[in-house]
């Protein structure tokens, strides 16, 4: 499966800004195996990893998790 997300600095900054300002539910089910019971904590933890380690590709899963959350919240 090809990863279609953008990991350039401008896209990641825009994603973080979205995550920090979006109206998010308190709980969300991303997949059958991913039931996020504290969305704010989930977002903070991923943003922390991104801010501390970007552009290290090892932390791209943190970026990808925020993209997936955004898609679900926005109904994409």
N, CA, C and O atoms as CSV, one atom per row, in Angstrom:
chain,resi,resn,atom,element,x,y,z
A,1,UNK,N,N,0.833,-1.190,0.000
A,1,UNK,CA,C,0.000,0.000,0.000
A,1,UNK,C,C,0.877,1.253,0.000
A,1,UNK,O,O,1.764,1.400,0.841
A,2,UNK,N,N,0.624,2.142,-0.938
A,2,UNK,CA,C,1.416,3.355,-1.075
A,2,UNK,C,C,0.954,4.403,-0.069
A,2,UNK,O,O,-0.245,4.590,0.139
A,3,UNK,N,N,1.896,5.072,0.543
A,3,UNK,CA,C,1.618,6.141,1.492
A,3,UNK,C,C,1.398,7.429,0.692
A,3,UNK,O,O,2.309,7.886,0.002
A,4,UNK,N,N,0.226,8.006,0.773
A,4,UNK,CA,C,-0.095,9.188,-0.023
A,4,UNK,C,C,-0.051,10.479,0.785
A,4,UNK,O,O,-0.494,11.517,0.292
A,5,UNK,N,N,0.454,10.449,1.976
A,5,UNK,CA,C,0.508,11.643,2.810
A,5,UNK,C,C,1.755,12.460,2.500
A,5,UNK,O,O,2.766,11.928,2.041
A,6,UNK,N,N,1.663,13.763,2.759
A,6,UNK,CA,C,2.796,14.669,2.534
A,6,UNK,C,C,3.546,14.884,3.835
A,6,UNK,O,O,2.955,15.160,4.879
A,7,UNK,N,N,4.865,14.750,3.746
A,7,UNK,CA,C,5.702,14.892,4.940
A,7,UNK,C,C,6.646,16.090,4.844
A,7,UNK,O,O,7.567,16.223,5.650
A,8,UNK,N,N,6.415,16.972,3.846
A,8,UNK,CA,C,7.253,18.167,3.734
A,8,UNK,C,C,6.903,19.114,4.882
A,8,UNK,O,O,5.828,19.023,5.474
A,9,UNK,N,N,7.816,20.009,5.178
A,9,UNK,CA,C,7.684,20.867,6.352
A,9,UNK,C,C,6.399,21.699,6.340
A,9,UNK,O,O,5.738,21.824,7.370
A,10,UNK,N,N,6.046,22.256,5.208
A,10,UNK,CA,C,4.847,23.092,5.118
A,10,UNK,C,C,3.583,22.274,5.393
A,10,UNK,O,O,2.695,22.729,6.113
A,11,UNK,N,N,3.502,21.083,4.829
A,11,UNK,CA,C,2.333,20.222,5.039
A,11,UNK,C,C,2.227,19.778,6.490
A,11,UNK,O,O,1.132,19.738,7.052
A,12,UNK,N,N,3.351,19.446,7.092
A,12,UNK,CA,C,3.348,18.998,8.490
A,12,UNK,C,C,2.945,20.145,9.411
A,12,UNK,O,O,2.191,19.936,10.361
A,13,UNK,N,N,3.436,21.352,9.142
A,13,UNK,CA,C,3.039,22.511,9.953
A,13,UNK,C,C,1.536,22.762,9.845
A,13,UNK,O,O,0.876,23.055,10.842
A,14,UNK,N,N,1.001,22.645,8.631
A,14,UNK,CA,C,-0.435,22.839,8.432
A,14,UNK,C,C,-1.240,21.769,9.170
A,14,UNK,O,O,-2.292,22.062,9.738
A,15,UNK,N,N,-0.753,20.547,9.161
A,15,UNK,CA,C,-1.417,19.455,9.866
A,15,UNK,C,C,-1.421,19.691,11.372
A,15,UNK,O,O,-2.437,19.482,12.034
A,16,UNK,N,N,-0.296,20.123,11.907
A,16,UNK,CA,C,-0.213,20.424,13.346
A,16,UNK,C,C,-1.163,21.560,13.703
A,16,UNK,O,O,-1.858,21.500,14.718
A,17,UNK,N,N,-1.192,22.595,12.869
A,17,UNK,CA,C,-2.096,23.712,13.125
A,17,UNK,C,C,-3.549,23.243,13.121
A,17,UNK,O,O,-4.348,23.655,13.962
A,18,UNK,N,N,-3.881,22.373,12.161
A,18,UNK,CA,C,-5.232,21.825,12.140
A,18,UNK,C,C,-5.514,21.080,13.445
A,18,UNK,O,O,-6.546,21.303,14.078
A,19,UNK,N,N,-4.603,20.199,13.844
A,19,UNK,CA,C,-4.808,19.367,15.036
A,19,UNK,C,C,-4.939,20.211,16.297
A,19,UNK,O,O,-5.707,19.866,17.196
A,20,UNK,N,N,-4.207,21.301,16.372
A,20,UNK,CA,C,-4.260,22.156,17.560
A,20,UNK,C,C,-5.536,22.994,17.611
A,20,UNK,O,O,-5.929,23.443,18.687
A,21,UNK,N,N,-6.186,23.211,16.476
A,21,UNK,CA,C,-7.341,24.115,16.427
A,21,UNK,C,C,-8.665,23.449,16.062
A,21,UNK,O,O,-9.721,24.075,16.158
A,22,UNK,N,N,-8.616,22.209,15.652
A,22,UNK,CA,C,-9.838,21.529,15.222
A,22,UNK,C,C,-10.743,21.218,16.411
A,22,UNK,O,O,-10.281,21.008,17.533
A,23,UNK,N,N,-12.022,21.196,16.136
A,23,UNK,CA,C,-12.971,20.746,17.144
A,23,UNK,C,C,-13.016,19.230,17.059
A,23,UNK,O,O,-13.538,18.666,16.097
A,24,UNK,N,N,-12.478,18.590,18.050
A,24,UNK,CA,C,-12.321,17.141,18.034
A,24,UNK,C,C,-13.264,16.481,19.032
A,24,UNK,O,O,-13.585,17.060,20.070
A,25,UNK,N,N,-13.702,15.283,18.718
A,25,UNK,CA,C,-14.518,14.549,19.691
A,25,UNK,C,C,-13.640,14.118,20.869
A,25,UNK,O,O,-12.414,14.102,20.754
A,26,UNK,N,N,-14.245,13.777,21.974
A,26,UNK,CA,C,-13.454,13.322,23.120
A,26,UNK,C,C,-12.970,11.889,22.918
A,26,UNK,O,O,-11.951,11.481,23.476
A,27,UNK,N,N,-13.719,11.126,22.107
A,27,UNK,CA,C,-13.365,9.722,21.844
A,27,UNK,C,C,-13.666,9.424,20.383
A,27,UNK,O,O,-14.623,9.954,19.819
A,28,UNK,N,N,-12.842,8.570,19.769
A,28,UNK,CA,C,-13.065,8.235,18.365
A,28,UNK,C,C,-12.498,6.852,18.072
A,28,UNK,O,O,-11.517,6.426,18.681
A,29,UNK,N,N,-13.123,6.167,17.142
A,29,UNK,CA,C,-12.627,4.858,16.708
A,29,UNK,C,C,-12.046,5.048,15.309
A,29,UNK,O,O,-12.777,5.270,14.344
A,30,UNK,N,N,-10.708,4.955,15.217
A,30,UNK,CA,C,-10.034,5.113,13.928
A,30,UNK,C,C,-10.207,3.882,13.061
A,30,UNK,O,O,-10.491,3.976,11.867
A,31,UNK,N,N,-10.032,2.740,13.674
A,31,UNK,CA,C,-10.216,1.462,12.985
A,31,UNK,C,C,-10.804,0.489,13.993
A,31,UNK,O,O,-11.032,0.840,15.151
A,32,UNK,N,N,-11.044,-0.716,13.552
A,32,UNK,CA,C,-11.557,-1.738,14.458
A,32,UNK,C,C,-10.606,-1.975,15.626
A,32,UNK,O,O,-11.038,-2.338,16.720
A,33,UNK,N,N,-9.312,-1.771,15.393
A,33,UNK,CA,C,-8.301,-2.035,16.417
A,33,UNK,C,C,-7.829,-0.769,17.143
A,33,UNK,O,O,-7.068,-0.857,18.107
A,34,UNK,N,N,-8.274,0.400,16.689
A,34,UNK,CA,C,-7.808,1.659,17.281
A,34,UNK,C,C,-8.985,2.467,17.802
A,34,UNK,O,O,-9.645,3.188,17.054
A,35,UNK,N,N,-9.232,2.332,19.092
A,35,UNK,CA,C,-10.287,3.081,19.764
A,35,UNK,C,C,-9.606,4.094,20.663
A,35,UNK,O,O,-9.083,3.735,21.718
A,36,UNK,N,N,-9.605,5.349,20.262
A,36,UNK,CA,C,-8.914,6.407,21.000
A,36,UNK,C,C,-9.891,6.956,22.039
A,36,UNK,O,O,-10.895,7.572,21.684
A,37,UNK,N,N,-9.600,6.734,23.307
A,37,UNK,CA,C,-10.527,7.143,24.362
A,37,UNK,C,C,-10.260,8.559,24.875
A,37,UNK,O,O,-11.107,9.130,25.563
A,38,UNK,N,N,-9.098,9.136,24.554
A,38,UNK,CA,C,-8.785,10.516,24.932
A,38,UNK,C,C,-8.105,11.175,23.731
A,38,UNK,O,O,-6.880,11.161,23.616
A,39,UNK,N,N,-8.905,11.747,22.849
A,39,UNK,CA,C,-8.392,12.292,21.594
A,39,UNK,C,C,-7.428,13.446,21.841
A,39,UNK,O,O,-6.413,13.547,21.152
A,40,UNK,N,N,-7.711,14.310,22.793
A,40,UNK,CA,C,-6.804,15.440,23.071
A,40,UNK,C,C,-5.426,14.941,23.483
A,40,UNK,O,O,-4.416,15.475,23.026
A,41,UNK,N,N,-5.370,13.941,24.327
A,41,UNK,CA,C,-4.099,13.364,24.759
A,41,UNK,C,C,-3.382,12.715,23.569
A,41,UNK,O,O,-2.170,12.864,23.414
A,42,UNK,N,N,-4.124,12.005,22.745
A,42,UNK,CA,C,-3.596,11.359,21.534
A,42,UNK,C,C,-2.963,12.399,20.610
A,42,UNK,O,O,-1.863,12.194,20.096
A,43,UNK,N,N,-3.661,13.512,20.404
A,43,UNK,CA,C,-3.153,14.583,19.540
A,43,UNK,C,C,-1.904,15.206,20.151
A,43,UNK,O,O,-0.908,15.405,19.455
A,44,UNK,N,N,-1.947,15.513,21.428
A,44,UNK,CA,C,-0.778,16.122,22.093
A,44,UNK,C,C,0.452,15.234,21.990
A,44,UNK,O,O,1.548,15.719,21.709
A,45,UNK,N,N,0.277,13.937,22.216
A,45,UNK,CA,C,1.405,13.001,22.174
A,45,UNK,C,C,2.012,12.934,20.772
A,45,UNK,O,O,3.234,12.904,20.627
A,46,UNK,N,N,1.174,12.912,19.754
A,46,UNK,CA,C,1.687,12.861,18.392
A,46,UNK,C,C,2.358,14.165,17.994
A,46,UNK,O,O,3.402,14.147,17.341
A,47,UNK,N,N,1.779,15.292,18.374
A,47,UNK,CA,C,2.395,16.583,18.075
A,47,UNK,C,C,3.739,16.704,18.789
A,47,UNK,O,O,4.702,17.209,18.212
A,48,UNK,N,N,3.810,16.255,20.013
A,48,UNK,CA,C,5.071,16.288,20.749
A,48,UNK,C,C,6.156,15.521,19.993
A,48,UNK,O,O,7.261,16.028,19.800
A,49,UNK,N,N,5.839,14.311,19.572
A,49,UNK,CA,C,6.814,13.505,18.820
A,49,UNK,C,C,7.254,14.219,17.543
A,49,UNK,O,O,8.440,14.244,17.215
A,50,UNK,N,N,6.305,14.792,16.838
A,50,UNK,CA,C,6.636,15.479,15.587
A,50,UNK,C,C,7.544,16.674,15.859
A,50,UNK,O,O,8.580,16.829,15.212
A,51,UNK,N,N,7.164,17.508,16.803
A,51,UNK,CA,C,7.952,18.715,17.091
A,51,UNK,C,C,9.348,18.380,17.599
A,51,UNK,O,O,10.303,19.096,17.300
A,52,UNK,N,N,9.473,17.320,18.350
A,52,UNK,CA,C,10.776,16.943,18.894
A,52,UNK,C,C,11.684,16.267,17.876
A,52,UNK,O,O,12.905,16.367,17.989
A,53,UNK,N,N,11.129,15.589,16.895
A,53,UNK,CA,C,11.938,14.722,16.045
A,53,UNK,C,C,11.857,14.996,14.549
A,53,UNK,O,O,12.608,14.392,13.783
A,54,UNK,N,N,10.979,15.879,14.112
A,54,UNK,CA,C,10.872,16.161,12.682
A,54,UNK,C,C,12.196,16.737,12.186
A,54,UNK,O,O,12.749,17.608,12.858
A,55,UNK,N,N,12.729,16.305,11.061
A,55,UNK,CA,C,12.187,15.492,9.991
A,55,UNK,C,C,12.622,14.020,10.018
A,55,UNK,O,O,12.616,13.365,8.975
A,56,UNK,N,N,12.995,13.495,11.169
A,56,UNK,CA,C,13.402,12.086,11.262
A,56,UNK,C,C,12.259,11.192,10.783
A,56,UNK,O,O,11.197,11.175,11.406
A,57,UNK,N,N,12.452,10.444,9.683
A,57,UNK,CA,C,11.375,9.629,9.123
A,57,UNK,C,C,10.893,8.509,10.049
A,57,UNK,O,O,9.820,7.946,9.831
A,58,UNK,N,N,11.675,8.185,11.074
A,58,UNK,CA,C,11.244,7.180,12.039
A,58,UNK,C,C,9.940,7.604,12.717
A,58,UNK,O,O,9.155,6.759,13.148
A,59,UNK,N,N,9.715,8.917,12.809
A,59,UNK,CA,C,8.527,9.447,13.479
A,59,UNK,C,C,7.395,9.788,12.516
A,59,UNK,O,O,6.400,10.387,12.925
A,60,UNK,N,N,7.528,9.420,11.248
A,60,UNK,CA,C,6.444,9.644,10.288
A,60,UNK,C,C,5.124,9.000,10.713
A,60,UNK,O,O,4.070,9.536,10.371
A,61,UNK,N,N,5.125,7.887,11.435
A,61,UNK,CA,C,3.842,7.340,11.899
A,61,UNK,C,C,3.040,8.335,12.759
A,61,UNK,O,O,1.810,8.297,12.751
A,62,UNK,N,N,3.712,9.211,13.490
A,62,UNK,CA,C,2.995,10.237,14.266
A,62,UNK,C,C,2.266,11.192,13.335
A,62,UNK,O,O,1.136,11.597,13.607
A,63,UNK,N,N,2.913,11.545,12.248
A,63,UNK,CA,C,2.294,12.419,11.249
A,63,UNK,C,C,1.127,11.686,10.589
A,63,UNK,O,O,0.043,12.244,10.418
A,64,UNK,N,N,1.364,10.455,10.232
A,64,UNK,CA,C,0.328,9.651,9.566
A,64,UNK,C,C,-0.902,9.491,10.465
A,64,UNK,O,O,-2.031,9.539,9.977
A,65,UNK,N,N,-0.696,9.305,11.756
A,65,UNK,CA,C,-1.831,9.161,12.677
A,65,UNK,C,C,-2.688,10.425,12.684
A,65,UNK,O,O,-3.915,10.342,12.733
A,66,UNK,N,N,-2.042,11.602,12.634
A,66,UNK,CA,C,-2.811,12.847,12.604
A,66,UNK,C,C,-3.558,13.001,11.280
A,66,UNK,O,O,-4.696,13.471,11.263
A,67,UNK,N,N,-2.931,12.612,10.179
A,67,UNK,CA,C,-3.625,12.648,8.883
A,67,UNK,C,C,-4.867,11.749,8.920
A,67,UNK,O,O,-5.933,12.145,8.449
A,68,UNK,N,N,-4.731,10.557,9.471
A,68,UNK,CA,C,-5.854,9.627,9.529
A,68,UNK,C,C,-6.967,10.169,10.423
A,68,UNK,O,O,-8.146,10.024,10.103
A,69,UNK,N,N,-6.598,10.787,11.532
A,69,UNK,CA,C,-7.581,11.406,12.413
A,69,UNK,C,C,-8.317,12.518,11.665
A,69,UNK,O,O,-9.542,12.612,11.728
A,70,UNK,N,N,-7.566,13.351,10.962
A,70,UNK,CA,C,-8.160,14.457,10.211
A,70,UNK,C,C,-9.144,13.925,9.164
A,70,UNK,O,O,-10.237,14.469,9.012
A,71,UNK,N,N,-8.770,12.886,8.456
A,71,UNK,CA,C,-9.652,12.310,7.452
A,71,UNK,C,C,-10.970,11.832,8.074
A,71,UNK,O,O,-12.046,12.045,7.514
A,72,UNK,N,N,-10.870,11.195,9.217
A,72,UNK,CA,C,-12.066,10.670,9.867
A,72,UNK,C,C,-12.942,11.805,10.405
A,72,UNK,O,O,-14.161,11.787,10.238
A,73,UNK,N,N,-12.320,12.779,11.043
A,73,UNK,CA,C,-13.069,13.902,11.607
A,73,UNK,C,C,-13.740,14.717,10.513
A,73,UNK,O,O,-14.872,15.170,10.682
A,74,UNK,N,N,-13.048,14.910,9.387
A,74,UNK,CA,C,-13.602,15.707,8.300
A,74,UNK,C,C,-14.442,14.889,7.329
A,74,UNK,O,O,-15.017,15.436,6.388
A,75,UNK,N,N,-14.513,13.578,7.553
A,75,UNK,CA,C,-15.323,12.732,6.711
A,75,UNK,C,C,-14.763,12.513,5.315
A,75,UNK,O,O,-15.513,12.286,4.366
A,76,UNK,N,N,-13.451,12.580,5.194
A,76,UNK,CA,C,-12.791,12.388,3.881
A,76,UNK,C,C,-12.716,10.920,3.542
A,76,UNK,O,O,-12.199,10.556,2.486
